[in-house]
Amino acid sequence: MAWSEGTRAEPTSARTADTGRFEVKHRDGRARLGVLHTAHGAVQTPTLLPVINPNIRTIEPREMWDKYGVQMLITNSYIIWKHAGLREKAVNEGVHALLDFPGAIMTDSGTFQSYVYGEVDVGPEEIVAFQRSIGVDVATMLDVFSRPEMTEEELADAVDETLARAGPSVEAAAGTMLNGPIQGGDVHALRRRSAEGMGEHGFAIHPLGGIVPVMEQQRYADLARVVMGSVPHLPPDRPVHMFGCGHPMLFPMLIALGADLFDSAAYALFARDGRLLTPTGTVHLERLQEWPLLVPCVVGHTPDEVRRMEDEARESVLARFNLEVTLGELAACRQAVHEGRIWERAERRSHAHPALREAFLWLTTSPARGSAPIPGADHLLVSDRDAARDTTVARGAWEEAWDWIVDAQETPGTGAILWAGEDTFVRPQVVAARRRLHAAWRPASDDGPVLIVHGASAPWRDRVGRQVERARAAHPRLEVLVLSPLGLVPWALEDLQPFAHVEGPKWLWVRPLDPAWVRRELERLHLHDRPFAGLNLQHGEVGEAMDEALADLGLGPRAPNDSEAVGQAATAILAEQARSKAMLELLLDRATAESFVDAPSFVMSSTGRIRNVFDAHGRHILSPRLNDGGLSLTDEGARRLHALIADGGQGPPVVTVPEDAVPFVGAGRNVIHGFLTSVEGELVPGRTCLIVDPNGDLVAHGVARCTTREALDFRKGVAIRVRGGLRAA
């Protein structure tokens, strides 16, 4: 029966020039919210493509469009090709009329049928040409399925044969968007070879093939290995499609690793067996007294009432339950990406099933990247292992894939870090923040002793700021650090997210110092072999505790409170804060940072934090962000920074735009993908960059929305969010 309850507007076709293009609107590390432009509308990702068997329609495609907002679905071209009646209608009227679906339609090629039933009696070019002839939005080439029982040699042959078919298949598509599946089993070298080889052809989307048997056997760690072996080596401007994956339990992890599209018939197949999909696993109707989730299709019905229904009616209810739960979980994942919390969601979901937990632990504590966390203070952090490795040793393939995730994280991020036990320390955002701190920050002195403030939560300046000023007045070379739940942080960066923005139990902030761990942290902060002492804010009056800590370092007491030197020390600390944030945000070396922030003056907030930084000539160059402890560059600061770089200083990445884009970017318009010619340095989402013309003259400054490779590969969307155009018309 055709769906008739209400209608949804027909989709708007993409512009001819945009058809087949993919753009990223928002991101959280490698997770991305994107738009795939098709001839039958824009498809928002991540999304589910429900599988429609043209012979068995448990839920009508039109209902999926009108009621559930499904933007794209997938059906099987081989089934249509084999069935005379379906084939005739599809050829004469098109696949959209055949299915009564106005949105985008993808078709499979028969590869999965070859896995289940053996060989298919159609050629690679013939099936692609047939898909094009029935008007699909996205066709799929006939690849060679990677079966679990295959040897590595057989898998290599499957990859090679698929690569051999790629060129002729793209040619047969004649401009129709085409899927280029990635095969290779769970052998990393083969997945990489497949990804790199298929990426050289003009495919629109890259599905990861051969994963259905892996998921059926709940080999989720192998699934994670397949993703990590494939996705980092694919062109980033093409969506990644998890072929046959539709269980909502898997969505958070896979989205966090860069998946954009999912398809599955599970919503219907599980319903026939009386099984229900939930975000934490699969449940059986026969065992239910209450619904695991209350979704619209079961409101007003008890599980027992549904059990007593006729087979067809019961299957209809359960299929809708599965579809509604699946779509709901995808919506929740998209919201998590918006909030910068997709990895936290993946953490929580990993506890839903032992095999999923195994996959998560493999991702974060793989032997290829170091040993598992050590009990006690040594488990702080996964970057303990990063720092301990000899950097001259070539990193393993899996470690490179982990770096691919970490290097795309925006730091500082937004919002508080929610404590979740040891999992907190291996979040890519946390690892990225620590790596960035240890790589960019340098101490102001070469040999000053170290005082470590601990025993209380942020903001530390409220509790001990005045005492630090008095201590520095008496001992200008003293280096002050604070112990956050995520490691040691220089005093100049005591408000930096995520270090000062952790929500968790009180004991996180009052742990005693572990000397061995402190020594390793000091080495990471380039404070090698320096004497250190702790200032425990839990013990006694702060001033007296400060003097005791200084005495432990062999130093005299603080300067008197009304000393002129205290005021000078306070100004010096503010200058060091500006320089430290410039080192982190603008990638300045210590010498360039000191030249950039030379004899500064400040405008302060009511809470004692810097609002604006002015140089020695009274020019506004920097504005530290009060929400995350980061830094924003001003127009005048960009000019000053560009001049310093021209004189040999170190600075942020530099993006070159073509001459015809200069008037627009110079007036403050964003840099659009396709309108930049080169990138010097490494772009990181959320980080500052300078924009120059072909002659190297400054045009604007802005914040990257992508990595360097993405900036050069994408052809649609914003690459750089311009903060200041410096050539107004």
Secondary structure, DSSP 8 states (H G I E B T S, - for coil): ----S----------TTTTT-EEEEEEETTEEEEEEEETTEEEEESEEEEEEBTTB-SS-HHHHHHTT---EEEEEHHHHHHSHHHHHHHHHH-HHHHHT--SEEEEE-SHHHHHHHS--SS-HHHHHHHHHHTT-SEEE-------TT--HHHHHHHHHHHHHHHHHHHHHHTTSEEE--B--TT-HHHHHHHHHHHHTS--SBEEE-S-HHHHHTT-HHHHHHHHHHHGGGS-TTS-EEETT---GGGHHHHHHTT--EEEESHHHHHHHTTEEEETTEEEEGGG-SS-SS--GGGTT--HHHHHTS-HHHHHHHHHHHHHHHHHHHHHHHHHHHHHT-HHHHHHHHHTT-HHHHHHHHHHHH-GGG-----SGGGGS-HHHHHHHS-TTS---HHHHHHHHHHTT--SS-SS-EE--GGGGGG-HHHHHHHHHHHHH---SSSS--EEEEESS-S-HHHHHHHHHHHHHHH-TT-EEEEEETTEEEEGGGTT-TTTT-EE--GGGGS----HHHHHHHHHHTT-TT--EEEEETTSS-HHHHHHHHHHHTT------TT-HHHHHHHHHHHHHHHHHHHHHHH---HHHHHHHT-S-EEEE-TTS-EEEEE-TTS-EEEEE-TTTS-EEE-HHHHHHHHHHHHTT---S-EEE--GGGHHHHHTT--EETTS--EEES---TT-EEEEE-TTS-EEEEEEESS-HHHHHH--SSEEEEEEEES---
